Amino acid sequence: MDSPSEVDAPGVVALVHGRAPTLADGRLLCLDGPAGSGKTTLAGAVAALTPATVVHLDDLYDGWSGLPRLATQLDALLLPLAEGRPGSYRRHDWHADAYAETVTVEPAALLVVEGVGAGMAAYAHLRTALVWIEAPTDIRLARWRARDGAEVEPYIAAWERDQEALFERERTRDAADVIWRTVR
């Protein structure tokens, strides 16, 4: 489904609740797309409409070069949840540039995983729905800089390359149930 002007949080909630559970008795909504496209905003809007546990992949990357190692964290989170057991991940502390505590995620009616890499193909069998969110590059980068400040500047080019390589390899946009284009 590619209807960017009509996709909103209520529509995403309806889509997810209209499908069968995929994580034992729960559902998995994956929100993916380039940095600054609006994934976190949509996750918050979905969670405001329906009980949901939200996991931000920013907590799972092990730093600016962490995209290639994301699958290890997603395995620990999603595979146990698929069996109806608690999943977990090690939260990365960006200020200390090290892993901090282990976060346990209990089975829930709806788990929203948002961030670059949320739609990895290896977990397609666990997904209830995948929403691809995109925005023009200038808007995305402005949002990113406004959110994270000047300290991100040295990392932007490498992150952009890494995410593009991931999206190309995973064909994430092509796998999406919904494509949502944000423009503000």
Buried (B, 14 or more C-beta within 10 A) or exposed (E): EEEBEEBBBEBBBEBBEEEEEBBEEBBBBBBBBBBBBBBBBBBBBBBEBBEBBBBBBBBBBBEBEBBEEBBEBBBBBBBBBBEEEEBBBBBBEBEEEEBEEEBEBEBBBBBBBBBBBBBBEEBEEBBBBBBBBBBEEEBBBEBBBEEBEEEBEEBBEEBBEBBEEBBEEBEBBEBBBBBBBBEE
